[in-house]
Amino acid sequence: MASTNHDTDQTEFGLSVESQEQIRDATTTEETAVELPNVYRLEPTAAPTDPRWDNSPNQGVVVVAAKTAGDARIVASQRELDFMEVDSAPAEDVTTSHASAFRLEKLYTVIELEHGRRDLARGVLDGNISVATIKPVQV
């Protein structure tokens, strides 16, 4: 004789609020999603004597237009030279972008200056980001 459990409710896939949001996000295209960039200032916070600057040079204060604070770090780091653009090899990965000082919270902080600017495109707005971030090992 088959037993049935009447103590549980039947759950229908995709009806929860979370599922509805995931479905909406998955069907959003670039044409329908208008995400206005914000303006962020990336400022060095570590002391000039901090040994972490040995691996990632201090680029000074940089202002960027980006979607989020995390995206601001990526926008700034994309301006730096990557090993794939020169004749060198990485130590741990297929790219050196992960080693950017902009991506390290202990070296740089991100401060939102303005929110939802319609007149800006994602990118660096102010600051001099050197491409001399990869140093040759042979002299």
Secondary structure as the mmCIF struct_conf table of DSSP 4:
data_model
#
loop_
_struct_conf.conf_type_id
_struct_conf.id
_struct_conf.beg_label_comp_id
_struct_conf.beg_label_asym_id
_struct_conf.beg_label_seq_id
_struct_conf.end_label_comp_id
_struct_conf.end_label_asym_id
_struct_conf.end_label_seq_id
BEND BEND1 ASP A 7 THR A 8
TURN_TY1_P TURN_TY1_P1 PHE A 13 GLY A 14
BEND BEND2 SER A 16 SER A 16
HELX_RH_AL_P HELX_RH_AL_P1 VAL A 17 THR A 27
TURN_TY1_P TURN_TY1_P2 GLU A 30 THR A 32
STRN STRN1 ASN A 38 PRO A 44
BEND BEND3 ALA A 46 ALA A 46
TURN_TY1_P TURN_TY1_P3 PRO A 48 THR A 49
HELX_RH_3T_P HELX_RH_3T_P1 PRO A 51 ASP A 54
TURN_TY1_P TURN_TY1_P4 ASN A 55 ASN A 55
BEND BEND4 SER A 56 SER A 56
STRN STRN2 VAL A 62 ALA A 66
BEND BEND5 LYS A 67 THR A 68
HELX_RH_AL_P HELX_RH_AL_P2 ALA A 69 SER A 77
TURN_TY1_P TURN_TY1_P5 GLN A 78 ARG A 79
BEND BEND6 GLU A 80 GLU A 80
HELX_LH_PP_P HELX_LH_PP_P1 LEU A 81 ASP A 82
HELX_RH_3T_P HELX_RH_3T_P2 PHE A 83 GLU A 85
TURN_TY1_P TURN_TY1_P6 VAL A 86 ASP A 87
BEND BEND7 ALA A 91 VAL A 94
BEND BEND8 THR A 96 THR A 96
HELX_RH_3T_P HELX_RH_3T_P3 SER A 97 ALA A 99
HELX_RH_3T_P HELX_RH_3T_P4 ALA A 101 ARG A 103
TURN_TY1_P TURN_TY1_P7 GLU A 105 LEU A 107
STRN STRN3 TYR A 108 GLU A 114
BEND BEND9 HIS A 115 HIS A 115
TURN_TY1_P TURN_TY1_P8 ARG A 118 ASP A 119
BEND BEND10 ARG A 122 ARG A 122
STRN STRN4 GLY A 123 ASP A 126
BEND BEND11 VAL A 131 VAL A 131
TURN_TY1_P TURN_TY1_P9 ALA A 132 THR A 133
BEND BEND12 ILE A 134 ILE A 134
BEND BEND13 VAL A 137 VAL A 137
#
